[in-house]
Amino acid sequence: MSKIAIDIDNTICNTSEFFGPIAENYDRNILHKNNVINYDKVVPRSDDWTKEELSYFIENYFNKESINIPIKEDAVTYINKLKELGYEIVFITNRGIKEDDHTDLIVSEYLEKNNIPYDNIITKSNDKYKYLCGCDYFIDDAIHNCEDAVNNTNTKVIMMETNKTKDYNNDKIFKASNWEDIYDYIRRSWFKWQYI
């Protein structure tokens, strides 16, 4: 069976966009500061927060609200279509890697709540490329994860475009701005394989 490995945050859902305003509210109304919030992080935050302030934010906001992150437009439709083409769907995420991040515990609930099919979930993964053996495609939004996959595997890599990656280019990485682009790219490859 062919396999697709997919990241979660900022790939199937808008994590940074969802938590940015929550981080701003926390900074202004709870901490009574006026720091700049860095939206380039998976968990938006101020680079000036103390370790304790960030830990409090993760425990009391990120852990509790991650179940409510909106899914990217058409992600559900196209992931289901990929499943219909016969692909095994594996989600690979960093969630749970930090001591106070417990969002790895709700990944299956989150996917089921949003009607996203999956065959396997791998959490607490810093080196995602190590889990790509046997995968035909890897979809992620992080430059370092995509580069690691290109440099260490034979897996075709698709990068979900974000503000952080919009100016990034690599001839070995297909860049997609939405899930329809991803589906079309994989489907074209699938049809070529079917008729070889």
Kinemage of the C-alpha trace (Angstrom):
@kinemage 1
@onewidth
@group {chain A} dominant
@subgroup {mainchain}
@vectorlist {calphas} color= white
{ca met a 1} P 0.000 0.000 0.000
{ca ser a 2} L 1.251 3.501 -0.820
{ca lys a 3} L 1.757 5.833 2.099
{ca ile a 4} L 1.520 9.586 2.740
{ca ala a 5} L 3.012 11.170 5.872
{ca ile a 6} L 1.395 14.447 6.924
{ca asp a 7} L 2.289 17.044 9.529
{ca ile a 8} L -0.531 18.576 11.576
{ca asp a 9} L 0.171 22.137 12.747
{ca asn a 10} L 0.018 24.728 9.952
{ca thr a 11} L -0.302 21.896 7.437
{ca ile a 12} L -3.829 20.558 7.961
{ca cys a 13} L -4.859 23.317 10.359
{ca asn a 14} L -4.121 26.992 11.030
{ca thr a 15} L -2.389 26.649 14.384
{ca ser a 16} L -0.348 29.866 14.375
{ca glu a 17} L -3.249 31.911 13.026
{ca phe a 18} L -5.556 30.498 15.716
{ca phe a 19} L -3.187 30.977 18.667
{ca gly a 20} L -1.742 34.367 17.637
{ca pro a 21} L -4.664 36.441 18.974
{ca ile a 22} L -4.838 34.216 22.081
{ca ala a 23} L -1.122 34.870 22.708
{ca glu a 24} L -1.667 38.616 22.242
{ca asn a 25} L -4.548 38.572 24.721
{ca tyr a 26} L -2.459 36.608 27.228
{ca asp a 27} L 0.455 39.016 26.824
{ca arg a 28} L -1.669 42.181 27.179
{ca asn a 29} L -4.386 41.186 29.637
{ca ile a 30} L -2.799 38.485 31.811
{ca leu a 31} L 0.883 39.467 31.793
{ca his a 32} L 0.107 43.207 31.365
{ca lys a 33} L 2.885 43.599 28.819
{ca asn a 34} L 2.954 44.854 25.269
{ca asn a 35} L 5.367 42.443 23.608
{ca val a 36} L 5.531 41.649 19.912
{ca ile a 37} L 4.091 38.184 19.271
{ca asn a 38} L 6.119 35.949 16.954
{ca tyr a 39} L 3.617 34.252 14.613
{ca asp a 40} L 6.393 32.227 12.946
{ca lys a 41} L 6.390 29.793 15.859
{ca val a 42} L 3.955 26.883 15.854
{ca val a 43} L 2.810 28.210 19.221
{ca pro a 44} L 2.872 32.000 18.709
{ca arg a 45} L 4.556 33.764 21.602
{ca ser a 46} L 6.695 36.665 22.603
{ca asp a 47} L 10.404 35.979 22.476
{ca asp a 48} L 10.553 38.075 25.675
{ca trp a 49} L 8.343 35.763 27.751
{ca thr a 50} L 10.079 33.964 30.558
{ca lys a 51} L 10.192 30.172 30.564
{ca glu a 52} L 7.475 30.196 33.238
{ca glu a 53} L 5.237 32.551 31.216
{ca leu a 54} L 5.558 30.345 28.131
{ca ser a 55} L 4.948 27.201 30.183
{ca tyr a 56} L 1.793 28.764 31.672
{ca phe a 57} L 0.580 29.698 28.178
{ca ile a 58} L 1.153 26.182 26.851
{ca glu a 59} L -0.471 24.470 29.828
{ca asn a 60} L -3.479 26.795 30.119
{ca tyr a 61} L -4.152 27.783 26.504
{ca phe a 62} L -2.349 25.579 23.975
{ca asn a 63} L -3.177 22.286 25.692
{ca lys a 64} L -6.803 23.257 26.298
{ca glu a 65} L -7.642 24.962 22.999
{ca ser a 66} L -5.780 22.792 20.453
{ca ile a 67} L -8.897 20.676 19.963
{ca asn a 68} L -10.584 23.800 18.506
{ca ile a 69} L -7.989 24.790 15.879
{ca pro a 70} L -9.781 25.275 12.546
{ca ile a 71} L -8.908 22.894 9.720
{ca lys a 72} L -7.483 24.436 6.551
{ca glu a 73} L -10.003 24.887 3.776
{ca asp a 74} L -10.585 21.666 1.831
{ca ala a 75} L -8.072 19.639 3.878
{ca val a 76} L -10.769 17.169 4.940
{ca thr a 77} L -12.084 16.778 1.392
{ca tyr a 78} L -8.704 16.155 -0.189
{ca ile a 79} L -7.282 13.931 2.541
{ca asn a 80} L -10.401 11.774 2.164
{ca lys a 81} L -9.872 11.706 -1.621
{ca leu a 82} L -6.268 10.592 -1.107
{ca lys a 83} L -7.548 7.824 1.161
{ca glu a 84} L -10.005 6.813 -1.587
{ca leu a 85} L -7.071 6.498 -4.016
{ca gly a 86} L -5.744 3.822 -1.642
{ca tyr a 87} L -3.107 5.744 0.281
{ca glu a 88} L -2.296 4.884 3.870
{ca ile a 89} L -2.423 8.161 5.854
{ca val a 90} L 0.140 8.651 8.635
{ca phe a 91} L 0.287 11.815 10.729
{ca ile a 92} L 3.718 12.788 12.070
{ca thr a 93} L 3.848 15.629 14.571
{ca asn a 94} L 6.123 17.330 17.084
{ca arg a 95} L 3.209 17.544 19.497
{ca gly a 96} L 4.131 16.361 22.961
{ca ile a 97} L 7.878 16.849 22.532
{ca lys a 98} L 8.063 19.590 25.154
{ca glu a 99} L 7.530 18.691 28.795
{ca asp a 100} L 4.427 20.861 29.284
{ca asp a 101} L 2.879 20.166 25.843
{ca his a 102} L 0.244 17.443 26.194
{ca thr a 103} L -1.517 18.010 22.870
{ca asp a 104} L -0.173 14.679 21.594
{ca leu a 105} L -2.860 13.074 23.750
{ca ile a 106} L -5.708 14.614 21.715
{ca val a 107} L -4.458 14.086 18.147
{ca ser a 108} L -6.728 11.111 17.400
{ca glu a 109} L -9.714 12.879 18.991
{ca tyr a 110} L -8.966 16.000 16.928
{ca leu a 111} L -8.711 14.063 13.657
{ca glu a 112} L -11.902 12.115 14.362
{ca lys a 113} L -13.769 15.286 15.391
{ca asn a 114} L -12.853 16.791 12.018
{ca asn a 115} L -13.607 13.636 9.966
{ca ile a 116} L -10.008 13.180 8.863
{ca pro a 117} L -9.061 9.568 8.119
{ca tyr a 118} L -5.774 8.134 9.357
{ca asp a 119} L -4.020 4.814 9.692
{ca asn a 120} L -1.309 5.783 12.142
{ca ile a 121} L -0.173 8.702 14.312
{ca ile a 122} L 3.419 9.395 15.330
{ca thr a 123} L 3.886 12.058 18.013
{ca lys a 124} L 6.903 13.601 19.771
{ca ser a 125} L 8.912 13.527 16.558
{ca asn a 126} L 11.764 15.996 16.145
{ca asp a 127} L 13.377 14.117 13.250
{ca lys a 128} L 10.378 13.334 11.094
{ca tyr a 129} L 12.473 12.057 8.188
{ca lys a 130} L 13.392 9.010 10.301
{ca tyr a 131} L 9.768 7.832 10.036
{ca leu a 132} L 9.450 8.191 6.253
{ca cys a 133} L 10.680 4.733 5.254
{ca gly a 134} L 8.084 3.364 2.853
{ca cys a 135} L 6.352 6.735 2.419
{ca asp a 136} L 5.687 7.977 -1.092
{ca tyr a 137} L 4.963 11.555 0.011
{ca phe a 138} L 5.693 13.789 2.985
{ca ile a 139} L 3.673 16.966 3.539
{ca asp a 140} L 4.895 19.584 6.043
{ca asp a 141} L 5.109 23.360 6.438
{ca ala a 142} L 8.525 23.566 8.139
{ca ile a 143} L 11.577 24.207 5.978
{ca his a 144} L 13.920 22.101 8.142
{ca asn a 145} L 11.563 19.085 8.095
{ca cys a 146} L 11.182 19.278 4.311
{ca glu a 147} L 14.926 19.688 3.761
{ca asp a 148} L 15.697 16.789 6.119
{ca ala a 149} L 13.296 14.591 4.146
{ca val a 150} L 14.794 15.591 0.777
{ca asn a 151} L 18.353 15.102 2.014
{ca asn a 152} L 17.826 11.815 3.866
{ca thr a 153} L 15.040 9.901 2.064
{ca asn a 154} L 13.635 9.064 -1.370
{ca thr a 155} L 10.228 10.390 -0.351
{ca lys a 156} L 8.638 13.085 -2.524
{ca val a 157} L 8.316 16.214 -0.406
{ca ile a 158} L 5.468 18.711 -0.514
{ca met a 159} L 5.757 21.947 1.450
{ca met a 160} L 2.594 23.710 2.573
{ca glu a 161} L 3.209 27.376 1.902
{ca thr a 162} L 3.013 29.727 4.884
{ca asn a 163} L 4.173 33.301 5.461
{ca lys a 164} L 7.465 31.850 6.676
{ca thr a 165} L 8.010 29.715 3.541
{ca lys a 166} L 6.507 31.882 0.783
{ca asp a 167} L 9.942 33.055 -0.456
{ca tyr a 168} L 11.658 29.686 0.003
{ca asn a 169} L 12.547 27.702 -3.118
{ca asn a 170} L 14.042 24.266 -3.601
{ca asp a 171} L 13.759 22.380 -6.896
{ca lys a 172} L 13.377 19.087 -5.025
{ca ile a 173} L 10.377 20.267 -2.997
{ca phe a 174} L 6.921 20.847 -4.465
{ca lys a 175} L 5.368 23.903 -2.833
{ca ala a 176} L 1.581 23.983 -2.431
{ca ser a 177} L -0.579 26.889 -1.382
{ca asn a 178} L -3.614 24.732 -0.544
{ca trp a 179} L -4.868 21.169 -0.303
{ca glu a 180} L -6.237 21.141 -3.840
{ca asp a 181} L -2.671 21.773 -5.118
{ca ile a 182} L -1.411 18.881 -2.990
{ca tyr a 183} L -4.121 16.515 -4.219
{ca asp a 184} L -3.578 17.456 -7.874
{ca tyr a 185} L 0.196 16.903 -7.586
{ca ile a 186} L -0.217 13.477 -5.956
{ca arg a 187} L -3.050 12.459 -8.282
{ca arg a 188} L -0.983 13.300 -11.393
{ca ser a 189} L 1.832 11.137 -10.020
{ca trp a 190} L -0.648 8.375 -9.123
{ca phe a 191} L -2.080 8.297 -12.656
{ca lys a 192} L 1.419 8.170 -14.178
{ca trp a 193} L 2.235 5.189 -11.943
{ca gln a 194} L -1.042 3.420 -12.802
{ca tyr a 195} L -0.326 3.530 -16.537
{ca ile a 196} L 3.390 2.724 -16.644
